[in-house]
Amino acid sequence: MMLDLEKILEKNNVRPTAMRLLVLQFLLNKEVALSLTNLENYFEKSDRTTLFRTLKTFVESGIAHKIDDGTGVTKYALCEENCNCDIETDLHVHFHCNSCKKTSCLPKHLIPTISLPDNFKAEEVNLVVKGVCDLCNS
């Protein structure tokens, strides 16, 4: 398994350090987006700055993306394979559950292309649907 993790990092031109491998494994095992605090709580002996830099590296290299779910806390989730986080082709909906407070990616639900007026340039697009998730609703 560690070899697969190393391949994911190397494919995205990220040097596989011990912390990067641990964080990648942790994110792969979660089905919801996580905050820096979630990682800090899990990796108690790790430095907050190291964890933040790891997440930042993952975002910059296309391994993960940031989510602004309206809670005031940035969340992070792994990108789907072949994702390039392109505004024109790769944007998907995120869902924030008002009951359990978890945020999930819905990669099969794409955000339609939004045409902007001339001379407007989109740099970030985010669509969060808020409600009750399937687990809380059953």
C-alpha positions as CSV (number, residue, x, y, z in Angstrom):
1,M,0.0,0.0,0.0
2,M,2.8,2.4,0.8
3,L,4.1,2.0,-2.7
4,D,0.8,3.0,-4.1
5,L,0.8,6.1,-1.9
6,E,4.3,7.0,-3.1
7,K,3.2,6.6,-6.7
8,I,0.3,9.0,-6.1
9,L,2.7,11.6,-4.7
10,E,5.4,11.1,-7.4
11,K,2.8,11.2,-10.2
12,N,1.9,14.7,-8.9
13,N,5.6,15.7,-8.6
14,V,5.5,15.6,-4.8
15,R,8.4,14.2,-2.9
16,P,7.1,11.3,-0.7
17,T,8.1,12.3,2.9
18,A,6.9,10.3,5.9
19,M,4.4,13.0,6.9
20,R,3.0,13.4,3.4
21,L,2.5,9.6,3.2
22,L,0.7,9.5,6.5
23,V,-1.6,12.4,5.7
24,L,-2.4,11.0,2.2
25,Q,-3.3,7.6,3.9
26,F,-5.5,9.4,6.4
27,L,-7.3,11.4,3.7
28,L,-7.8,8.3,1.6
29,N,-9.5,6.5,4.5
30,K,-12.0,9.3,5.0
31,E,-15.2,9.9,3.0
32,V,-15.7,13.4,4.1
33,A,-13.7,16.6,3.8
34,L,-11.4,17.4,6.8
35,S,-10.1,20.5,8.4
36,L,-6.5,21.2,9.6
37,T,-7.9,20.8,13.1
38,N,-9.1,17.3,12.2
39,L,-5.6,16.4,11.1
40,E,-4.1,18.0,14.2
41,N,-6.3,15.9,16.5
42,Y,-5.4,12.7,14.7
43,F,-1.7,13.4,14.4
44,E,-1.3,14.7,18.0
45,K,2.5,14.6,18.0
46,S,2.8,16.5,14.7
47,D,3.4,20.2,14.2
48,R,0.5,22.3,13.0
49,T,2.7,24.1,10.5
50,T,4.0,20.8,9.0
51,L,0.4,19.6,8.6
52,F,-0.7,22.9,7.0
53,R,2.3,22.8,4.6
54,T,1.4,19.2,3.7
55,L,-2.2,20.2,2.8
56,K,-1.0,23.3,0.9
57,T,1.4,21.1,-1.1
58,F,-1.4,18.7,-1.9
59,V,-3.6,21.5,-3.1
60,E,-0.9,23.1,-5.2
61,S,0.0,19.8,-6.8
62,G,-3.6,18.8,-7.5
63,I,-3.8,15.9,-5.1
64,A,-6.4,17.7,-3.0
65,H,-8.7,20.7,-3.1
66,K,-9.9,23.2,-0.6
67,I,-13.6,23.6,0.2
68,D,-15.3,26.7,1.7
69,D,-18.4,25.1,3.1
70,G,-19.6,28.3,4.8
71,T,-18.6,27.2,8.3
72,G,-15.6,29.5,8.4
73,V,-13.2,26.6,8.5
74,T,-11.5,25.5,5.3
75,K,-11.9,21.8,4.6
76,Y,-9.7,19.6,2.4
77,A,-10.6,16.6,0.3
78,L,-8.7,14.4,-2.2
79,C,-9.2,15.0,-5.8
80,E,-10.7,12.3,-8.0
81,E,-8.3,10.6,-10.3
82,N,-7.8,12.6,-13.6
83,C,-9.0,15.7,-11.9
84,N,-7.2,18.9,-12.7
85,C,-9.4,21.3,-10.6
86,D,-10.1,23.3,-13.8
87,I,-12.9,25.9,-13.4
88,E,-14.2,25.0,-16.9
89,T,-14.4,21.2,-16.6
90,D,-13.8,19.8,-13.1
91,L,-16.1,21.6,-10.6
92,H,-18.4,19.5,-8.5
93,V,-21.0,20.2,-5.8
94,H,-20.1,19.9,-2.1
95,F,-22.7,19.0,0.5
96,H,-22.7,20.2,4.1
97,C,-24.9,18.4,6.5
98,N,-26.6,20.7,9.0
99,S,-27.1,17.8,11.4
100,C,-23.7,15.9,11.6
101,K,-21.7,19.0,10.3
102,K,-19.8,16.8,7.8
103,T,-18.9,18.1,4.3
104,S,-18.7,15.7,1.4
105,C,-17.7,16.0,-2.2
106,L,-20.3,15.0,-4.8
107,P,-18.1,14.4,-7.8
108,K,-20.8,13.0,-10.0
109,H,-22.8,16.3,-9.6
110,L,-20.9,18.8,-11.7
111,I,-21.4,22.6,-11.4
112,P,-22.7,23.9,-14.8
113,T,-20.4,26.3,-16.6
114,I,-21.3,29.8,-15.7
115,S,-20.7,32.5,-18.4
116,L,-19.4,35.7,-17.0
117,P,-19.6,39.2,-18.6
118,D,-16.7,40.3,-20.8
119,N,-13.5,41.1,-19.0
120,F,-14.6,39.1,-15.9
121,K,-12.2,36.2,-15.0
122,A,-13.3,33.5,-12.5
123,E,-10.5,32.4,-10.2
124,E,-12.5,30.2,-7.8
125,V,-15.9,28.6,-7.9
126,N,-17.7,26.9,-5.0
127,L,-21.2,25.4,-4.8
128,V,-22.2,24.1,-1.4
129,V,-25.6,22.5,-0.9
130,K,-26.7,22.5,2.8
131,G,-29.2,20.1,4.3
132,V,-29.4,16.7,5.9
133,C,-27.1,13.9,4.6
134,D,-28.3,10.4,3.8
135,L,-27.0,8.9,7.1
136,C,-28.7,11.6,9.3
137,N,-31.9,11.4,7.2
138,S,-32.4,7.6,7.7
